[in-house]
């Protein structure tokens, strides 16, 4: 089966993702680096692969309407690709059908061709039938997520959240003021462009929207691809020049780099991660950004092992591992990896990390706990639990970013003051 075309690369990526061993973004990155495709073809592969993953339930609903018999995994993937092109990307029909059929084995080409042509003839009816389905089908999200979001946010907001998650993300970059001014950056790269949906909350001045990824500026460390919602935790922490700061879960380094910028590269930041390979990525990113005050350390806060630096910290950031429900627009396969049990498992992990770092905070010091989750079990409830049983006297600030309300990635942050 030839897989050198853009559609072939997308099909190969789907087959690999179905194996369940790698995340979608890692698979796509590897395929694009080795595919030898033009920029236009790379963009089309991304649209196809992510489009199928975002709309998996909806595409399978249409396949079920068109084909009642058994389908092998390969044929189903081909039909998903074809229907995504015909119904969602609105690729010219002759190209969508012909090129998709060309990827099929000879034994099932007739099947793929027949189903896609029937889909094209019945397109209006199939779209109408999909529109009458429950949100879990037409919005292509697991039912348990739809149910919990309706309970937490309401039906209308849940509908908007699912719509948000199914749209390609806007490119945001943080201008790295350790290396370049905002005026100089915009002169070199070009003016920022407002997205179709303007954020409803204020965005720091050095976070801008761009039409394309500024590869040269990234390589020079002049900017870092980063959603403005990540600034909430750093702003709450409010690190000052000359202080000692611990970034407990730092990789890949976006928040760490912003903390160094806020500190004007003066002081000490100890940045940790529990994955040694990610510590290397962290170190490389900070070096490129010109951060000179950071020491990168491998440490697993759940291991029970003592931390090597016992001098105490003025401020600690715990950007904890979480369910990532606030960033599903960017991490397109997260919805298919989550289970209901994750929302009891994750708070236990997050609390364990907070307990481990507590003793490292100086009396009177500040700790900020943050996630990119929308779930109260991982956010407000964890904060309440650590306040009730920990060494903190009060919550000095709390903020949440909701995509359907604020037009940015979802995030949560709470500022705790130690007694």
N, C-alpha and C positions, 0 to 999 in steps of 0.2 A: 504494500500500500504506500504510494508516494506521499511524503509529508514535507516537501520542501516549499510548497506554496504557503501563503499566509494562512489560508484555511487549514492546510495540513499541519502547520505548527500549532494552531489553536486546537485542532483535534488531538494531536499528541499531548498537549498540555492537559486537556480534559481527561484523557486516558490515564495520565500520571496522577492527576488529582483524585480520580476515582479510587486509586490504590490506597489513599488515605494516609500516606506517610509524610507528606509535605504540605505546607500552607500554599495557598494559591499564588501569593506574591513572590514566593521563592521559586516556584515552578516557572512562572512567567518570566522572571528575571533571567533565569538560566536559559530558557528557550530563546529569548530575544538576543541574549549575548552570543549564542552559538548559531543562530539561524541565518545570518548573513542577509537579512532583509533590509529593504529601503526604509527610510523613516515613515513613509506613508503606509507601507505594509506592516511595520511594527505597530503603528497606531491601530490598524485594522485588526490585527491579532489581539491586541488589548481589548478593543471593543467587543470582539466576538467572545473571547474567553470569559471576560468578566461579565458580559451581558448574559451569557448562558447561566453562569453561577448565580447572578442576581435574580434571574427569572426561572429558576429550575422548576418550581412547582407549577407555574403557569405553562411553561413549555410542555411539561409532562401531561398536564390536563389536555392540551390540544392534541398531543400524540394519542392519548387514550380515546379522544373523540374520533380520531382518524383510523386507529388500528386497534382492534380488539384482541388479536392473537398475540402470542409470545414474541418478544423482541430480545435479541441478545444485546449485551452492553454496547458493543461497537455500533450497531445499527441505531440504538437509541441516541447515542452521542451525535451521530451524523444527522438524525432528524432534529435534535435540539439545535444544532448549528444552522441547519437549513431554515427552520421555523423562526429562529432569532433574526435571521437576515430578512426573511419575507415579511414578518409581522412587526418587528420592533425596530430594526435598523432601516427597514424599507430599502434594502439593496435591490437594484434592478432584478426582476424575477428570473430572466434568462441566465444571468450570471450566478445568482444564488443557487438555482437548481442545478445547472450544468456543472459548476465547479464543485458543489457538494457531492453530487453523484459520482464525479470522477475520483473522489477519495474512497469510494466504497469498493469492496471486493466484488469480483465479477458475479459471484453467487447471489449477492443481495442488491446489486445495482437496480434491478427492475423494481424491487420493493421500495427502495429509497426514492427513486424517480416517481413511482406511482403515488406514494403518500404525499410527497411535496407538491405534486401537480394537483392532487385532490385538495390539498390545503389551499392552494392558490385560488382554485375555483370556488371554494367555500369560505373564503377569507372573511367576508362580511358576517356570515352566520357564526363563525368560530369566535370572532371578536365580540359579538353580541352575547354569546353564551358565556364567555369568560367574564364579561362585565357584570353578569348576574351572580357570580360565585361569591362565596365568603371571602373576606379580606385575606385570609391565609393562603388562598389559591390565587386570586387576582393580584395580590401584593407579594406573593411568593415569599412568605415567612412561615416558620414553624408555628403551629397552632398554639403551643404553650407560650410562646413569646407574645403573640397577638393577645392572648387572654390576659397575661400579666400586665401588659402595657395599657389595655383597656381599663383594667382595675386601677392602675396607678395614675393614668393621665386622661382617661376618657376616650370614647370611640373616635371623635373627630381628630384629636391630636394623634391617636395611634395611626389613623389613616395617613395623616401628614408625615408621620415618622417613617412609615413604610415607603411612602413616595420618596422621601429624602434619601433613604438607604439605597434606593434603586436608581439614583442619578449618579453619573460620574462626578467625582469630587472636583472642586475648584482648587487650583494650584495656589497655595500661599507660601510665601518665603519671608523669613525674618532677616532683615538687613543686619549684618554683623558689624555693629558700631565699634568693635575693637579694631577693625581693619579699614573701614570705609564709612564715610558719612552718607546720610540718606540722599542728599543732593547729588553727590558724586555718583552713587550707585544708580540712581534714576537717570542721570545723564548718560552713563555707559550702557545700561541695559534697556532703557526705554521706560516710558510712563506705565504706571500700574493701570490695570483695567478693572473696572467694577464688574462683578459677576451679575448674572441675571437676577439673583436674589441678594440684595444688600444686607449684610449682617444687621440685626436689630440691636446689638449691644456695641458699646465702644470698643475699638480695636487699637492696641498700642501703635504709635505712629510708625514704628519700623517694621510692622507686619503689613505686607502688601500682597495684592492679588496680581498674578501674572498670566499671560495668555499661553506661554510655553515655559518649559523647564530651562532656566538659564545655566546651561552646563559649564560654560567658562567661569561664570561668577561663583558657581558651587566649587569648582576645582580650586579657585583662588581663595576660598574661604570668605568671600564677601557676603555670602548669604547661606541660609540653611532652610531646606524645605520643612515647614512647620506651621501647623494650624494655629490661629490666634487663641483658640481655647486653651492651649497649653500655657499661655502666659498667666492665666488666673492663679495657678499655684505659686508661680515664681513671684508674682506681685504680692500675694498674701505673705509669703516668707519674708520679703523685703530685706534681702541681705545687704549689709553695709561694707564698704571698703575696710580691709584690715581684720575682718572677722574670720572665725573658723566655722566652716559649713560642711555638713555631711549630706551628700546626695546618695541615699541608701540603695536606690534601685535605678541606676543612672543610664544604662545603655538604651539607645544608641548615642545619647548625649545632647539632644536638643535642649532640654531644660537645663542641663549642666552648663552648656555654652551660654545660655541666657543669664544664668546666675552669675557667671564670670563677668558678663557684660555689665550687669547691674552693679557689681562690685568694682568695676573699672580695673579688672585684672589685678586687684590688690587684696591680699589675704591668703587664705588656704581653703581649697575645696577638696575633700576626699570623696571620690566618686566610686561607687561599688556596683558590682553585678554578680549574680550567682552563676553565670555562664562564662567560662574562660574565653571562648571564641568571641563573645559579645564584648568582653573587656577590651580585646584588641580593636574591635570596631569603634568602641568608645574612645580609646586613646587616639586612634587615627583621625576621627572626626574632630576631636578637641585640638589636636596638633594643627589640622588644616584651618581651624577657626582662629588660631593664634592665641589660644588660652594657655597661659603659662603658670597658673596658680593651682592646677589640679594634679592630684596624685590618684591614679586609677588602680583599684584594688579588686581582686577576686575574693568575694565572701558570700556565703550562703547564710542568711539570717535565720533560717529554720534548722540549721545543723546543730545548734547548741554549742558550737565552738566559740570561745571568746574572741572578740574583735581585737585586732592588733593595735589599734590606736585608742588609748584610754585617757587621753588628755582632756577630753570633754569638748563639746561643740556649742557655739552660740546659737546656731540654728540647724535644724535637720529637716530635710525634705524626704518624705516617703511617698514616692509615686508608685503605688503598689501594683503588683500583677492583679488583673481583674478580668471580668467577662468580656470587656471591649464592646459592650452594647452601644456605647456612644460613638463609635467609629466604624460602624458597619458599612458606611458608604465607602470607606477606604479599604477595609479588610473584608472583602466581599464574601468569603466563605465562612466567616465566624458564625453566622446564623445556623449553618448546617453542622457545626461542630459542638455547639452548646447543648446541654441537657438540663432539665429542671434541677438536677442534683447539684449543678455548678453553683447555684445561688445559695446553697448552704455550705458548700466546700470552700468557695473563695473567701467569704468573711472570716472563716477560721484561719486561713493562711494569712490574710491581711492583718488580723489581730495579732497573730504570732510574730509577724515582722515588727509591728509597732511595739510589742512588749520587749523584743530583743534590742531595739534602739533606744528605748526610754532611758536606761541608765547612762547613756552617753551624752545626754543633753544637760548642759549646765543649769543649776538652779536659776530660775527666772528666764530661762531660754525659751525659744519658740520652735515648735514643730508644726509643719504643715503636712497633713495627710491628703493625698489626692488620688483619683482614679479617672479613667475614661469610660466609666460605667454610668448607666442611667438608673441603676437598681438601688432602692433604699437599703436593702440588706447589706450592700457593699459600701454604702456612703453614710447616710445619717445614722444608721443603726450601729455601724462600726465606731463612728465618732462618739456616740452616746455610751457605748460599752467601754471604750478606753477612758472616757472622762469619769465614768462611775467607779472604775476599779483601778485606774492608773494614778500617775503622779501629777496630773494636770488639774489646775484650779478652775479653768473656764475655757469656753470657746470664744476666742476674740474676733473671729470673723468666719463666715461660711458663704460659699458661693456655688452655684450650679449653672451649667450651660446646657440648654436643651435645644437640639437641632431644629425642631418644629417651631420653637419660640424665638430663638436667637440667631438662626441662620448660620451656625457654626457647628463643628464637631461637638459631641456631648462630653461634658467633663464635670468633675466635682472636686472641691477643695475646702478643707477646714483648717483653721489656725488655732492651735492649742498652746496655752502658756503653762509652763511648768511652775509648780509651787516653789 
